[in-house]
Amino acid sequence: EAIPLALKYAGLKASDLDWIELNEAFAAQSLAVLKDLDAKGHVLDRAKVNPMGGAIALGHPLGATGAIRAATVVHALRRHNLKYGMVTMCIGTGQGAAGIIERV
């Protein structure tokens, strides 16, 4: 529920996002999240989701993953002259967080 809420609070649609760091400890987790979002009408452009490979490719150090994913979004927005990015973080036991980052 974190992704739809973050989009709602920011006044954005999924299609407004230019870069998405979808945190994943396992590939099946990402696929389940994407399927759930699709069913709820929040279709994320797959080309914009984890374009550098995400936590599976870059590492998933417990306690630092959220900061790493957020920094990846900030640097990507700046490097590619993009406007909006999203970072998601799992907290465990079914909880999660999502944030929208705007380059100004």
C-alpha positions in Angstrom: 0.0 0.0 0.0 3.0 2.3 0.4 3.4 3.0 -3.3 -0.2 4.1 -4.1 -0.2 6.3 -0.9 3.1 8.0 -1.9 1.8 8.7 -5.4 -1.5 10.1 -3.9 0.2 12.3 -1.4 2.6 13.7 -4.1 -0.3 14.2 -6.5 1.4 12.0 -9.1 0.5 9.1 -11.3 2.8 6.0 -11.8 3.4 7.3 -15.3 5.0 10.5 -13.9 7.9 8.6 -12.4 11.2 8.6 -14.3 13.2 6.3 -12.1 12.0 3.7 -9.6 14.2 1.8 -7.1 11.9 -1.0 -6.1 13.7 -2.7 -3.2 13.7 -6.5 -3.4 15.3 -9.2 -1.4 14.1 -11.8 -3.8 13.0 -11.6 -7.5 9.6 -13.1 -6.6 9.0 -10.2 -4.3 9.4 -7.6 -7.1 7.2 -9.6 -9.4 4.4 -9.9 -6.8 4.6 -6.1 -6.1 4.4 -5.3 -9.8 1.5 -7.7 -10.3 -0.4 -6.2 -7.3 0.2 -2.6 -8.5 -1.0 -3.6 -12.0 -4.2 -5.0 -10.6 -4.8 -1.7 -8.7 -4.2 0.5 -11.8 -0.7 1.7 -10.8 1.2 0.2 -13.7 5.0 0.9 -13.3 7.0 1.2 -16.6 9.2 -1.9 -16.3 12.0 -0.1 -18.1 12.1 2.5 -15.3 12.1 -0.1 -12.4 15.6 -0.9 -11.1 17.4 0.1 -14.3 20.7 -0.6 -12.6 19.6 -4.0 -11.4 18.3 -3.2 -7.9 19.3 -4.8 -4.7 19.6 -8.2 -6.2 22.4 -7.0 -8.5 23.9 -4.3 -6.4 23.6 -5.8 -2.9 21.2 -5.9 -0.1 23.0 -5.0 3.1 20.6 -5.0 6.0 20.2 -1.7 7.6 21.7 0.3 4.7 19.5 -0.8 1.8 17.0 2.1 2.1 19.8 4.7 2.1 21.6 3.1 -0.8 18.3 2.9 -2.9 17.5 6.6 -2.1 21.0 7.7 -3.0 20.7 5.8 -6.3 17.5 7.6 -7.1 19.0 11.1 -6.3 22.1 10.5 -8.4 20.1 9.0 -11.3 17.7 12.0 -11.4 20.7 14.4 -11.5 22.8 12.3 -13.9 20.0 11.8 -16.4 18.2 15.2 -15.9 15.0 13.5 -14.7 12.3 15.0 -12.6 10.6 12.3 -10.4 11.9 9.2 -8.7 10.6 6.7 -6.3 12.3 4.6 -3.7 10.7 1.8 -1.8 12.0 0.0 1.2 10.9 -3.2 2.9 10.8 -3.2 6.7 10.0 -6.8 7.3 6.9 -8.7 8.5 4.9 -7.3 5.5 5.6 -3.7 6.2 7.1 -1.2 3.7 7.7 2.4 2.9 7.8 4.4 -0.3 9.1 7.9 -1.0 8.9 10.3 -4.0 12.0 12.4 -4.8 11.8 15.4 -7.0 14.8 17.0 -8.6 14.5 20.8 -8.5 
